[in-house]
């Protein structure tokens, strides 16, 4: 069996579903209520649905092994991904401590471990966007969420260097992931989904104004990566038994929010209408104006598939939304 935490979430569900399509039995881990309340997950039929608390019980893996169904790998996608969350203790518990315990279990039981980090660890990009493990201690995230992800990255590297690591492990600094299946994220969903809804309801898209000299409204840039590409990378890592490391996972090309908005209009067959609003005061000082994944490390590890262009990815997402997937 393969255990997937966050299996009722955006990326976790897509990983679980892809594994299931391969005929692999999946243990889907998340708050059980989420499986009932999120309509986009109706076609997930795992071998087991369990809560995070059940997975952390010491007897859980013993029972599986007694039944002759040991865990082949753990995909750890379960975490709070809310970049506006300010409760440091909460983030430490659900993003750091939970991840450490899973790491320890996988180390003890020799289970491969693949987990989600975040590009939020890079902060405003003062140290660049290279996934150099020796420089991770220098990164300065702009919010507690990014710091929680940085802390676990540092833990993983330190444990590995001390010889306390799973037989294979890899972390992925997700950049701006978008695609169908994220409606449950609400205000934390991608601008593609929010823009799709705004166009259908109001005929225009609202974007944040720039509050930084030299950057025009709508020209704030992110590395947008389609969720299908994220799934492809992580399954490749499983298949190739990627030995170790923390890797960027983006498209490798920064594009503007204006580009994304225009692509959404075009996918709907409409002329662009964009309105600009002030960035909320509460996030203005923590707003990233540019992110772009350096992808040499992942390419050097052997991943050679092309990443989906922004225009093609937005078109695929809009087609899925119009077909009623979510």
Phi, psi and omega in degrees: 000154174242129183264129180237113174276154184069028186289349173260007178266186186294296184282321180301319178298317182294324175296311181300318181293321179294321177295318180297321179296336176280355183087014181269133178290136185240135168264110184267118185249125174184176172298125189300328179299327182298323180295332181276328191264348184256107189296335183288354184252019183295337183263010176270120182230074186287167176295325178217141168244122182222161179272161177303322181298321179296320181295324182280351175293134186299335184277348188302309183288329176299317180297316180299316182291326176296328179277000180078023180234069179294158180278124181278325181197158175241125169258113184259095178249000185276116179190167168280125180250018183280110182288350178261000180291125184250000180278098184297318180297320178297313181294325177297318183291311188272334183258330184255300185297317178301316180294320178298318181295319177296319176303313181297319179298314181293327176293313181297319187260006176058052180250128175304143188227121177237131187221163180266121166258207183200147173292347176297342177296337183280349180060226181277004176086020181301329181261012182080189184234033176272134182276057181271113183297332180288345182251003184294332178292341182272348184292149183232084179303153183269354182210163181301327177301309179300322179294322179297322179289322177296319182298321179287323175304314180297319177300314182299315181295317180296317179296320179297316181293335178273359179083017179245081185214156173300165182298330169214143181206149177204140176244151186231118178278090180294133173271217185276095183276134178222168179145175182285152179107016184239015184300328180295346181284348177059234184292347177267004179286165184291161178294337177297309180294314180297321178293319177304313180295318181295319180297316182293326184270324190235344179088003178213168176244139174260132175235158178286139170294156172277137175242030182230128180302137176089354179239119183286160177304131179085353181265008169299136188240144176226162171266101181270128182231132181289139183301328177302321180290323177299314179300316181300317180296315185289326176289324175299318180297322177294313184297321184271358183053049178310125193292308184193162170130163176247127190234143167294146173222092176218189178277341184088004181221119177285136176228154184277158174297330177295317176303315182296317180297316180298318179298324179292316176301313182297322178296334178267000179072032182235156175284140183295136171225109185241132173244144181250137179233157179296141172293131181307139182305320187294341178243358188299320181284347182247018186272129177276126180265347181201132168219143176204119184290131166277120190253008184298324184294315179294319178297320180295334178282349174120359180280120188241354183293149178285152175265148183291136177293157180302314182297317179292321180294318178295319179300315179297320181293315180296319178300317179294320179295317181292332179281356175088017178299318175211000000 
